[in-house]
Amino acid sequence: MAAKYPPVGFHFLLRIEGLELEYPGMADIGFTDATGLEANIATEEYKEGGENRFAHKLPTAITYSNLTLKRGMLIGSSAMKWFKESVESFTFKPRDITLILLNEKHNPLQAWNFVNAYPIKWAVEGFNAQQNGIIIESIEFAHQYFRRIDI
């Protein structure tokens, strides 16, 4: 029986529904960093009359962190056109974003689907004439919720 190891965090694939590069058939991918897989359950304290040793904690609502994606700047990116359209015309077209964790054979292990995501922030890490690095852009997305998909 082979030993099971935790999966690595650098082998993943990202899909944004309906986005392609200006080159037909090429998906708008290449993200090197994905953060924001976080869900929190808020609680409310309820103090029971006559019971002074503790307060009950009751669940109230679930909150989700924004999804942030980073990559080298991509010319002709439909993700950037999506963000530009949101900023310039204040028109938001939510899309599902799926993050897929892959194994060493490039097969899916686990996936997370971010429902009705839309871009809310774009940033470039900066220019520096004394370093020879690529330009890194980050795009932050708000979403209604995400669900973990067992594969």
C-alpha positions in Angstrom: 0.0 0.0 0.0 1.4 3.4 -1.1 1.8 6.1 1.5 -0.5 9.1 1.0 1.1 12.5 1.0 -0.6 15.9 1.3 -1.1 17.5 -2.2 1.3 20.3 -3.3 -0.1 23.8 -3.5 1.7 24.8 -6.7 -0.1 22.5 -9.2 -3.5 24.0 -9.9 -5.7 25.1 -12.8 -8.1 28.0 -12.8 -11.1 28.4 -15.1 -13.2 31.6 -15.5 -16.4 30.8 -17.3 -16.7 32.4 -20.7 -13.3 34.2 -20.8 -10.8 33.6 -23.6 -7.8 35.4 -24.9 -8.0 37.2 -28.2 -6.4 34.1 -29.7 -9.3 31.7 -30.4 -9.4 28.6 -28.3 -6.9 29.8 -25.6 -8.3 30.2 -22.1 -7.3 33.2 -20.0 -5.2 31.3 -17.5 -1.7 31.4 -16.2 -2.4 32.6 -12.6 0.5 31.7 -10.3 -1.2 32.6 -7.0 -4.7 32.1 -5.6 -5.7 33.2 -2.1 -9.0 33.7 -0.4 -10.3 30.2 0.2 -11.8 31.1 3.6 -15.2 30.8 5.1 -16.1 32.0 8.6 -19.2 31.3 10.6 -20.2 34.3 12.7 -21.7 33.7 16.1 -23.9 35.5 18.5 -23.7 35.1 22.3 -26.8 34.3 24.2 -26.8 34.5 28.0 -29.2 32.2 29.6 -31.1 33.5 32.6 -29.7 32.1 35.9 -26.7 30.5 34.2 -23.7 32.7 34.9 -20.8 30.2 34.1 -21.0 30.6 30.4 -22.8 32.1 27.4 -24.2 30.1 24.5 -22.6 30.8 21.1 -25.1 30.4 18.3 -24.2 30.5 14.6 -25.7 33.5 12.6 -24.2 33.9 9.2 -21.4 32.7 6.9 -18.9 35.2 5.4 -16.5 34.5 2.6 -13.1 36.2 1.9 -12.5 37.7 -1.5 -10.7 35.6 -4.1 -7.3 37.2 -5.1 -5.5 35.9 -8.2 -1.9 36.9 -9.3 0.1 36.3 -12.4 2.5 37.9 -14.8 0.7 40.7 -16.8 -1.0 39.2 -19.8 -1.6 41.4 -22.9 -4.9 40.8 -24.6 -6.4 39.4 -21.4 -10.2 39.0 -21.4 -10.1 39.1 -17.6 -8.7 42.6 -17.8 -11.3 43.5 -20.4 -13.9 42.2 -17.9 -12.5 44.4 -15.2 -12.2 47.5 -17.5 -15.8 47.1 -18.5 -16.8 46.9 -14.8 -14.9 50.1 -14.0 -15.7 52.2 -17.0 -19.4 51.4 -17.5 -20.1 50.2 -13.9 -21.6 47.1 -15.4 -21.0 43.9 -13.6 -21.4 40.5 -15.2 -20.8 37.8 -12.6 -19.1 34.6 -13.7 -18.3 31.4 -11.9 -14.6 30.8 -11.2 -13.3 27.3 -10.6 -10.0 26.5 -8.9 -8.9 22.9 -9.5 -6.1 21.3 -7.5 -4.2 18.7 -9.6 -2.0 15.7 -8.7 1.3 14.7 -10.1 -0.4 13.1 -13.1 -2.4 16.3 -13.8 -5.6 14.7 -12.6 -8.0 16.7 -10.5 -7.9 16.0 -6.8 -10.2 18.7 -5.4 -12.0 21.8 -6.8 -13.6 24.9 -5.4 -16.3 26.8 -7.3 -16.7 30.5 -6.6 -20.3 31.4 -7.5 -21.2 34.7 -9.2 -17.8 36.3 -8.9 -17.0 39.7 -10.3 -13.8 41.8 -10.2 -13.6 44.5 -7.6 -9.9 45.4 -7.5 -6.9 45.3 -9.9 -3.3 46.2 -8.9 0.2 46.1 -10.4 3.0 45.4 -8.0 5.1 48.3 -9.5 7.8 49.1 -11.9 11.5 49.1 -10.9 14.3 50.0 -13.4 16.9 48.4 -11.1 15.4 44.9 -11.2 14.8 42.5 -14.1 11.5 41.0 -13.0 8.2 40.6 -14.8 5.2 42.8 -14.1 2.8 41.1 -11.6 -0.8 42.0 -11.7 -3.4 40.9 -9.1 -7.2 40.8 -9.5 -9.5 40.6 -6.6 -13.0 39.1 -6.9 -16.1 39.3 -4.7 -18.5 36.4 -4.9 -21.6 35.1 -3.2 -20.1 32.0 -1.8 -17.9 29.1 -2.8 -18.5 25.4 -2.6 -15.9 22.6 -2.3 -16.3 20.0 -5.0 -15.1 16.5 -4.2 -13.8 14.7 -7.3 
